[in-house]
Amino acid sequence: MNFKDSIIYYLFRALYYLGERQYLHKTWRFFYYFDFWRKKIVFKNLDIAFPEKDRKEKVKIAKNFYKNFLKFFEDVIIFNKNPDLLNIKIKNRFFLEKVLKLNEPVIFVTAHFGNWEILPKYISYQYKKSIAVVMRKIDHPKIDAFFKKVRGDSNIKIIKKNNIKEVVKVLKEDKGLVGILIDQYIGNRKNPEIIFFKKTRFNSAVSRLAKSLNAIVLPIFIYIERDKYIIEFKEYRRFGNTTIEEFTKWQANIIENMIKEYPEQYYWFHNRWKN
């Protein structure tokens, strides 16, 4: 493990320690004022997403984002110990229950928004369903193992990003549930260029899977509102008589609207608009 990886690993170990004792969210000021690595990206993204807001408004969003980010990490640890310790409500539950009865392949589409780490855990816990989640493998094995421990659940299967064969197997052969986060930057020209706050290429993997497998796409989000978590399902769709661009635009619009409504709960660390 090189020096940088060692720092990252032990930093997350320290965060985990503070999170177990529910002190982590109280340290947000330290991380905000001493983040010399990602804070520039946070404000760059806020400038792109909200050009109409002044600096004072963006600083307020950024500070609350840091606070929420640490709170989310803390709540993942709490949930792993006892899910009933968190106050979680479901909005539009009937969308989920309807698709589960169909016994067809279902793709949960979401973003790095709110406490997305809890989503598969909660659905698995409440409905006793196994879920596969597509995530990028962390390069260093020790750090990757640490996050598997944090994310771990016997009913949650982690599929490495770009392992399309495994995703297809879960959806087509097992008629299973797969969760995919699609909001990160993607430069591949096969992906359509659409408006997501600004003109940019947007991940069309879910659209292509829905088209080829006739899978149901169900948007799902989780956010904090008045000291409780809301898991919200949006109306689901099949690919039907549309195009990859239009189906992808539908997903991007839903994500953008959620971010606009709860900007302090979006993961602004990603260098989303590189182009």
LINZI-V493431 format. One record per backbone hydrogen bond with DSSP energy under -0.5 kcal/mol. CO is the residue of the C=O (numbers start at 0). NH is the residue of the N-H. Records with the same first field share a line. If there is no record, write none. Layout:
CO->NH, NH
This chain:
1->5
2->6
3->7
4->8
5->9
6->10
7->11
8->12
9->13
10->14
11->15
12->16
13->17
14->18
15->19
16->20
17->22, 23
18->21
22->25
23->26
24->27
26->29, 30
27->31
28->32
29->33
31->34
33->35
37->41
38->42
39->43
40->44
41->45
42->46
43->47
44->48
45->49
47->50
49->52
53->57
54->58
55->59
56->60
57->61
58->62
59->63
60->64
61->65
62->66
63->67
64->68
65->69
66->70
67->71
68->72
69->73
70->74
71->75
72->76
73->77
74->78
75->79
76->80
77->81
81->84
82->85
85->87
86->228
88->230
90->232
91->94, 95
92->96
93->97
94->98
95->99
96->100
97->101
98->102, 103
99->102
104->215
105->107, 177
106->108, 217
107->179
108->219
109->181
110->112
111->266
113->115
114->117, 118
115->118, 119
116->120
117->121
118->122
119->123
120->124
121->125
122->126
123->127
129->176
130->156
131->178
132->134, 158
133->180
134->160
138->140
139->143
140->144
141->145
142->146
143->147
144->148
145->149
146->150
147->151
152->155
154->130, 156
155->157
156->132, 158
158->134
159->162
161->163
162->166
163->167
164->168
165->169
166->170
167->171, 172
168->172, 173
169->175
175->105
176->131
177->107
178->133
179->109, 181
181->202
187->190
191->193, 201
193->195, 199
195->197
197->195
199->193
203->207
204->208
205->209
206->210
207->211
208->212
209->213, 214
215->106, 217
216->218, 236
217->108
218->233
220->231
222->229
224->227
227->224
228->88, 230
229->222, 231
230->90, 232
231->220
236->216
239->241
242->246
243->247
244->248
245->249
246->250
247->251
248->252
249->253
250->254
251->255
252->256
253->257
254->258
255->259
256->260
257->261
259->262
261->264
262->265
264->113
265->267
266->269
269->271
271->273
